[in-house]
Amino acid sequence: MDIREAIKINAMRWYQFVVLIICILLTMIDGYEIIVMPFVMPHLAKAWKLSPVEIGYLLSASVAGMAIGAVIVSPLADRIGRRRHILLCLVLVTVGMLLTSMSRSMVELLVFRAFAGLFIGGIISSINVLLSEYCSDKRRGFIMGLYGVGLPLGSALAGSAVGPLVREYSWRGPFVFGGLLTLILLVIVFAFLPESIDYLIARRPKRALEKYNRIADRLCYPHATVLPNAETSTGGHSIATTLQSIFGSTMGCRTSYLWLGYAGLIAAFYFANTWTAKLIADASGVPEFGIRVGALVMYGGVIGAVVFALLSLKLRPVVVTALILFGGAVTYSLYASNFRNTGLAVPLSVLVGLFSGGGVVAFYAISPAIYPAIVRSTAVGLMLGFGRTVAVAVPIGTGYLLRLGWTPSTLYQGFGGILAAAAVFALLLDRTRSEPEGNAGTYEPTQKRV
């Protein structure tokens, strides 16, 4: 029996939900890592007397690391396996978080934040791809939507934990806490997370059949005496062939639409999630209120992930993605008009999180199925890297724009327009789909899938 085909056509089994839970926990680390610095920033800026430009550079340090890691570290998963890749990244994220907590200067803080971001950026594509491969075709959009709650949950955890940890241990406490959480997850992944079945069949590493049958046991499928045949040759998959699989022919259009839509979404996401707490704190004069509002953005992201999951049961996931992005454009514009109205800012912050966080979940869900398995981690990693490269400029650029006199309202209006453009790219991506209507959200590349 080919387990890949059995997973696609059969109902989800208990071990597939174990994989889902572990992947949710892993993305919580990403969410925590993204938000811990912005939430610590009001306290750190006061303690170190930082200027807006210095704040922007610190907020961008981990984002820059994520962008580089997505491009450089992610492709390693296609060679060494998703599971081993995730374990390696977790070790180095733990080191980066703990080193951050020991920083004594601006330079050290920048370097250690970028180092941790490097491996956070590298790990996400492996998580996305691994979970997607363990989903049935019928429930892929729904399961990937549920998986998406991990990112905003991790960010909400940061929002809830930062205040007490800072009061007890100064701004360094949240980074020690994050390092310990990552270490615990490292143990969980080592004990329970399986390897990618597609990787075992396509690359055929040592003891591949043994690992394949171990997964079969956990899924309650019969053993195989030999590995299923790969549908394409795995030998000599060169850089040129990889690039052809991602950018060649029809795939070039799909990749362009996907990347441009994701870049617009992630720029708006990072603006809202890195600057909202500080801007609200400045507007209200109460740092704690800024942190609470920032946390509401994160909880809104949890709701957004669930909304995406539920809508994906009825609509194609790419169409749901476009709807969420259009909703974000409207909400950002409303937020711009009511930024200083604390009564309206609170509920609108939840909606900002719903649409920006839901958008991230949406792109995580739709991207793996677009590409063939043998280049899937590389392709998704490049998408993440492209988007986060754009996002690197957002916190820094916001700092400069504020210094030049731009208002928070103007900034939110601008990012609302960017979200509207991202929604258009999502609709263009949907027009390239070639799957039957009953297989919503799946794309059949010009190359055969392995």
C-alpha positions in Angstrom: 0.0 0.0 0.0 1.2 3.5 -0.8 0.6 5.4 2.4 0.6 8.7 0.5 -2.5 7.8 -1.5 -4.2 6.3 1.6 -3.7 9.5 3.5 -5.2 11.5 0.6 -8.4 9.5 0.2 -9.1 8.2 3.7 -10.5 9.9 6.8 -8.0 11.5 9.2 -6.6 9.0 11.8 -5.5 9.8 15.4 -1.8 9.9 14.6 -2.4 12.6 12.0 -4.0 14.7 14.7 -0.9 14.1 16.8 1.2 15.6 14.0 -1.3 18.5 13.8 -0.9 19.2 17.5 2.9 19.1 17.4 2.9 21.4 14.4 0.6 23.9 16.2 3.0 23.9 19.1 5.9 24.5 16.8 4.3 27.5 15.1 3.6 28.9 18.5 7.4 29.4 18.8 7.3 31.4 15.6 4.4 33.5 16.9 6.2 34.0 20.3 9.5 34.9 18.5 7.8 37.5 16.2 6.0 39.3 19.0 8.3 39.0 22.1 10.5 41.9 21.0 7.7 44.3 20.2 6.0 43.6 23.5 9.3 44.0 25.4 10.1 47.2 23.5 8.2 49.7 25.6 10.3 48.6 28.6 13.5 48.1 26.7 13.2 51.5 25.0 12.8 53.2 28.3 15.6 51.3 30.0 18.1 51.9 27.1 16.7 55.3 26.0 16.3 54.1 22.4 15.3 56.4 19.5 12.5 55.4 17.1 15.1 54.5 14.4 17.0 52.2 16.9 13.7 50.6 17.8 13.0 50.0 14.2 16.3 48.2 13.7 15.8 46.0 16.7 12.3 45.1 15.6 13.7 44.2 12.1 16.6 42.1 13.3 14.8 38.9 13.8 12.7 39.5 10.7 15.9 39.9 8.7 17.1 36.6 10.1 13.9 34.9 9.2 14.1 36.1 5.7 17.6 34.8 5.2 16.8 31.6 7.0 13.8 30.9 4.8 16.0 31.2 1.7 19.2 29.6 2.9 18.1 27.2 5.7 14.8 25.9 4.4 16.2 24.1 1.3 18.3 21.9 3.5 15.1 20.1 4.5 14.7 18.7 1.0 18.1 17.0 1.4 18.3 15.9 5.0 14.5 15.4 5.7 11.9 17.5 7.4 12.1 15.9 10.8 15.9 16.2 11.1 15.7 19.8 9.8 13.1 20.8 12.4 15.2 19.3 15.2 18.4 21.1 14.1 16.5 24.4 13.9 15.0 24.0 17.3 18.4 23.5 18.9 19.7 26.7 17.3 16.6 28.7 18.1 17.0 27.8 21.7 20.6 29.0 21.7 19.6 32.2 20.0 16.8 33.0 22.5 19.1 32.4 25.5 21.9 34.4 24.0 19.5 37.3 23.5 18.6 37.3 27.2 22.3 37.8 27.9 22.9 40.8 25.6 24.8 43.7 27.0 24.8 46.1 24.1 22.8 47.2 21.1 25.1 45.3 18.7 24.9 42.0 20.7 21.1 42.3 20.8 20.9 42.9 17.0 23.2 39.9 16.3 21.5 37.4 18.6 18.0 38.4 17.5 19.0 37.9 13.9 20.6 34.5 14.8 17.4 33.2 16.4 15.4 34.5 13.5 17.6 32.7 11.0 16.4 29.3 12.2 12.8 30.3 12.9 12.7 31.4 9.3 14.2 28.1 8.3 11.9 25.8 10.3 8.5 27.1 9.2 8.5 25.8 5.6 9.3 22.3 7.0 6.4 22.4 9.4 4.0 23.7 6.7 5.0 21.0 4.2 5.1 18.1 6.7 1.6 18.8 8.0 0.2 19.3 4.5 1.5 15.9 3.5 -0.3 14.2 6.5 -3.6 15.8 5.6 -6.4 14.2 3.6 -7.4 16.0 0.4 -10.9 16.5 1.7 -9.8 18.2 5.0 -6.5 19.8 4.0 -7.8 23.4 4.0 -9.6 22.9 7.3 -6.7 21.2 9.0 -4.2 23.8 7.8 -6.5 26.5 9.1 -6.6 24.8 12.5 -2.8 24.6 12.4 -2.7 28.3 11.8 -3.9 29.1 15.3 -0.4 28.3 16.5 1.1 31.5 15.2 -1.3 33.9 16.9 -1.6 31.7 20.0 2.2 31.9 20.4 2.0 35.7 20.0 -0.9 35.9 22.5 1.2 33.8 24.9 4.0 36.5 24.5 1.4 39.2 25.2 0.2 37.4 28.3 3.7 36.4 29.6 5.7 39.5 28.9 4.2 41.8 31.6 4.7 39.4 34.6 8.1 38.2 33.3 9.4 41.8 32.8 8.2 42.8 36.3 9.9 39.9 37.9 13.1 39.5 35.7 13.4 42.7 33.7 13.2 42.6 29.8 15.5 39.6 29.7 12.9 37.3 31.3 10.7 36.7 28.3 13.7 35.6 26.2 14.7 33.0 28.8 11.1 31.8 29.0 11.1 31.4 25.2 14.3 29.5 25.1 13.0 27.0 27.7 9.7 26.5 25.8 11.7 25.8 22.6 13.9 23.2 24.5 10.7 21.4 25.7 9.4 21.3 22.2 12.7 19.8 21.0 12.1 16.8 23.3 8.5 16.4 22.1 9.5 16.5 18.4 12.3 14.0 18.9 9.9 11.6 20.6 6.8 11.9 18.4 7.1 13.7 15.1 7.5 11.5 12.1 9.5 12.0 8.9 7.9 13.2 5.7 6.6 10.2 3.7 7.2 12.0 0.4 10.8 12.7 1.5 11.4 9.0 2.3 10.1 7.9 -1.1 11.7 10.7 -3.1 15.2 10.7 -1.5 15.3 7.1 -0.1 17.8 7.8 2.8 19.3 5.0 5.0 16.6 2.9 6.7 13.9 4.6 4.6 11.8 1.4 4.4 12.0 0.9 8.2 10.9 4.4 8.9 8.2 4.1 6.3 6.8 1.0 8.0 7.1 2.6 11.4 4.8 5.4 10.2 2.5 2.7 8.7 2.2 1.2 12.2 1.2 4.5 13.7 -1.4 5.1 11.0 -2.7 1.5 11.3 -1.8 0.6 7.7 -0.1 -2.6 6.6 3.7 -2.8 6.2 5.4 -2.6 2.8 8.1 -4.9 1.6 9.5 -2.2 -0.7 9.1 1.5 -0.9 6.6 2.7 -3.5 8.1 4.0 -6.7 8.8 7.6 -7.0 6.9 9.1 -9.9 9.9 11.1 -11.1 13.6 10.5 -11.0 15.2 11.6 -7.8 18.8 11.5 -9.0 20.7 14.6 -9.8 17.9 17.1 -9.0 20.1 20.1 -9.8 19.6 23.8 -9.0 18.5 24.4 -12.6 15.8 21.6 -12.3 14.6 22.9 -8.9 14.3 26.5 -10.3 12.4 25.1 -13.4 10.0 23.3 -11.0 9.3 26.5 -9.2 9.5 29.2 -12.0 9.1 27.3 -15.3 6.1 27.7 -17.6 2.7 27.9 -15.7 4.5 27.6 -12.4 6.1 30.9 -13.0 2.8 32.7 -13.0 1.6 30.8 -9.9 4.8 31.6 -8.0 4.6 35.3 -8.9 1.0 35.7 -7.8 1.7 33.7 -4.6 4.8 35.6 -3.7 3.4 39.0 -4.4 0.3 38.3 -2.4 2.2 36.9 0.5 4.7 39.9 0.5 1.8 42.4 0.7 0.1 40.5 3.5 3.2 39.9 5.5 4.2 43.6 5.2 0.8 44.6 6.7 1.0 41.9 9.3 4.5 42.9 10.6 3.5 46.6 10.7 0.5 45.8 12.8 2.2 43.3 15.0 5.5 45.1 15.6 4.3 48.7 16.0 0.7 48.6 17.3 1.7 48.1 21.0 4.2 51.0 20.9 1.9 53.3 18.9 -1.1 52.7 21.2 1.2 53.1 24.3 2.4 56.5 23.0 -1.2 57.6 22.1 -2.6 56.6 25.5 0.5 57.4 27.6 0.1 54.0 29.3 2.6 51.3 28.2 0.5 48.5 29.8 -2.5 49.5 27.7 -0.4 49.2 24.5 0.6 45.7 25.5 -3.0 44.7 26.2 -4.1 46.1 22.8 -1.2 44.3 21.1 -2.3 41.1 22.8 -5.8 41.6 21.4 -4.3 41.7 17.9 -2.9 38.3 18.6 -6.1 36.8 19.9 -7.8 38.2 16.8 -5.3 36.1 14.8 -6.5 33.0 16.6 -10.1 33.8 15.5 -8.9 34.5 12.0 -7.3 31.0 11.8 -10.5 29.4 12.8 -12.5 31.5 10.4 -10.2 30.4 7.6 -10.6 26.8 8.6 -14.4 26.9 8.6 -14.8 28.8 5.4 -12.4 26.4 3.7 -15.0 23.6 4.3 -17.3 25.5 1.9 -15.0 27.5 -0.4 -11.7 27.0 -2.2 -8.9 28.0 0.2 -7.5 30.5 -2.3 -10.9 32.3 -2.6 -11.1 32.4 1.2 -7.6 33.9 1.2 -8.7 36.7 -1.1 -11.8 37.4 1.1 -9.7 37.7 4.2 -7.3 40.1 2.5 -10.1 42.3 1.3 -11.5 42.3 4.8 -8.1 43.3 6.1 -8.0 46.3 3.7 -11.3 47.6 5.0 -10.4 47.0 8.7 -7.0 48.8 8.4 -8.8 51.8 6.9 -11.3 51.8 9.8 -8.5 51.5 12.3 -6.7 54.5 10.7 -9.8 56.7 11.2 -10.4 55.6 14.8 -6.8 55.1 16.1 -7.0 57.5 19.0 -10.5 56.5 20.1 -9.7 54.0 22.8 -13.2 52.7 22.9 -13.1 51.7 19.2 -9.4 50.9 19.1 -9.9 47.8 21.3 -12.5 45.9 19.1 -10.9 47.1 15.9 -7.6 45.7 17.2 -9.2 42.3 17.3 -10.4 42.7 13.7 -6.9 43.8 12.6 -5.5 40.6 14.1 -8.3 38.5 12.6 -7.6 39.6 9.1 -3.8 39.9 9.2 -3.3 36.7 11.2 -5.9 34.9 9.2 -4.1 36.0 6.0 -0.8 34.4 7.2 -2.6 31.2 8.0 -4.2 31.3 4.6 -0.9 31.5 2.7 0.6 28.8 4.9 -2.3 26.6 3.9 -2.4 27.2 0.2 1.3 27.3 -0.7 2.5 23.6 -0.2 0.0 22.0 -2.5 1.1 24.3 -5.4 4.6 22.6 -5.7 5.9 19.1 -6.4 7.1 17.3 -3.3 10.8 17.1 -4.2 11.1 20.9 -4.2 8.3 21.7 -1.8 10.4 22.9 1.2 12.6 24.9 -1.0 9.7 26.6 -2.8 7.7 27.4 0.3 11.0 28.6 2.0 11.7 30.9 -0.9 8.2 32.3 -0.6 8.6 32.9 3.1 12.0 34.5 2.5 10.7 36.8 -0.2 7.8 38.0 2.0 10.0 38.4 5.0 12.7 40.3 3.1 10.0 42.8 2.2 8.9 42.8 5.9 12.4 43.6 7.1 12.0 47.1 5.8 8.6 47.6 7.5 9.7 48.2 11.2 12.7 50.2 10.1 10.8 52.2 7.5 8.0 52.9 10.0 10.5 54.4 12.4 11.9 56.7 9.8 8.4 57.7 8.6 7.3 58.5 12.1 10.4 60.7 12.6 9.5 62.5 9.3 6.1 63.3 10.8 3.8 60.6 9.4 0.9 59.8 11.6 -0.2 56.3 12.6 -3.5 56.9 10.8 -1.6 57.5 7.5 0.5 54.4 7.9 -2.6 52.2 8.6 -4.3 53.6 5.5 -1.2 52.8 3.4 -1.0 49.2 4.6 -4.8 48.8 4.0 -4.1 49.6 0.3 -1.3 47.0 0.2 -3.7 44.4 1.6 -6.2 45.2 -1.2 -3.5 44.6 -3.8 -2.5 41.3 -2.1 -6.2 40.2 -2.4 -6.1 40.9 -6.2 -3.0 38.7 -6.5 -4.8 35.9 -4.6 -7.6 36.0 -7.1 -5.2 35.9 -10.0 -3.6 32.8 -8.4 -7.0 31.2 -8.2 -7.5 31.7 -11.9 -4.5 29.5 -12.6 -5.8 26.5 -10.8 -6.3 23.3 -12.8 -7.8 20.9 -10.3 -11.3 19.5 -10.5 -14.0 21.3 -8.6 -14.2 18.5 -6.0 -10.5 19.0 -5.1 -10.6 22.6 -4.0 -7.4 24.2 -3.2 -5.1 21.6 -4.9 -2.9 22.7 -7.8 -1.5 20.3 -10.3 1.9 21.6 -11.5 3.2 21.0 -15.0 5.7 18.5 -13.4 4.4 15.2 -12.0 4.1 15.1 -8.3 6.4 12.6 -6.4 
